[in-house]
Amino acid sequence: MSADAKETLVFIPLPIVSHLVSAVDTAKLLADRDDSLSITILIMKRTPDTKISSYTTKSPHPRMNFLPLQENNSIASGSMGDKNWVLALAESHKCLARDVVVEMMESQKGRLAGIVLDMFFTPMIDVANELRAPVYINFTSGSAVLGPLLHLQSLRDDHGKNLKEYKDSDVKISIPTYVNPVPAKVWPGKVFEKETGFLECARRYRETRGIIVNTFLEFEPHAISSLSADAKIPPVYPVGPMIQRGRFEGDQVKEIATALENSGVRFLWSMRKPSPKESVAFPGEYENLEQELPEGFLRNTNGIGKVIGWAPQTAVLSHPAVGGFVSHCGWNSTLESVFCGVPVAAWPLSGEQQANAFQLVKECEMAVEIKIDYRKDSDEIVAAGTIESAIRQLMDPENKIRLKVKEVHDKTRAALVEGGSSYNFLGRLLEDIMDNAH
């Protein structure tokens, strides 16, 4: 790490690759902009993601380093299958993280510029408070979905609403970050279950100095404006898009295959083996794809389509031959489709994906709907005819969504260069960090 760096910023990400990559990308943006800033990323060893160790072997920047948290026998956290295992993981590492940061700062004789926490690691706010360090949240989803978390948390805590009453209902409510009323069926599923601690995280966001979001103003102008106008919400810093590198099973796979075959469109299908239910394990690869598909499907679609396992998604979407993307609407995939200018057929599975799908289809009019309130833990099977109809609509060259996607796509790179919206927000974030370093 450079000896010239006088301020140290500490990141504490959730030890899962997608969240770690988000932290690293954000850290690199900050380090690139200010030569006086060094960044240390604390890595917890207790993780279900085996890819973490290989990702952290080499620093991507001379003023960034990874610091493993060496666990001792007193560390105890919940089982990975528990609904609140992430909060338990953060809670159990608070003392260890505090001691490591104190020791690091004493050895470096610099100033602690602040602590940037994963969106689920709000118990670590206690560590920042103890060290009298400014604290920021690295929010790995979009600005629009941040709105329901804060709004529903306020409904529950300030107005005594029992959110379980809304589960599976046809209720729609007005949420400031959306133009249209938002159906309860597309709210993130965890908001209905108090034991997950999901809304507890949102409540503690209000204690921070700011929320860093991987998005850009031109993509989510209404959401960002509404968040910025609320004095009770910390400043939001949209500094993206930072592009990174869902699955179905059983009878649903057969319906997808039938729809693709009947539609006649050329396709590339990245089909991966789903993780076990009630598990945080990651998807794997099928040993024999033909056994998972309807008899004759591969033969009948030979020369028209191809079924593969893992795919480099951004590279695929960037190819000029790609005219549409059937997506589960995870935030990374959403940004990738916008960045590459590829329209989406929205088919969410879990988490905040339903809210993202609602945003793309209803708010932005940049996607067609397969089923935006679908959840993978339901018994519902979406019929081949519904999927085929959406695919045909998606691939229609006259579909107006193509113009909307192109319009936003043309603005993505401009947001990141000097003078662009994300470049300017990053500058404001750096100013706040440096002005408040202790």
TAVEN-V857559 format. One record per helix or strand. SS is the DSSP state (hx for helix, st for strand). FROM is the first residue (numbers start at 1). TO is the last residue. Records with the same first field share a line. If there is no record, write none. Layout:
# TAVEN-V857559
SS=FROM-TO, FROM-TO
This chain:
# TAVEN-V857559
st=7-12, 37-44, 64-69, 111-118, 135-139, 172-173, 182-183, 210-213, 235-238, 267-270, 273-273, 284-284, 305-308, 325-327, 344-346, 367-369
hx=17-33, 52-55, 85-92, 94-108, 122-130, 143-159, 163-166, 184-186, 189-192, 194-196, 198-205, 221-229, 250-263, 289-292, 297-300, 313-318, 331-340, 353-363, 384-395, 401-416, 421-435
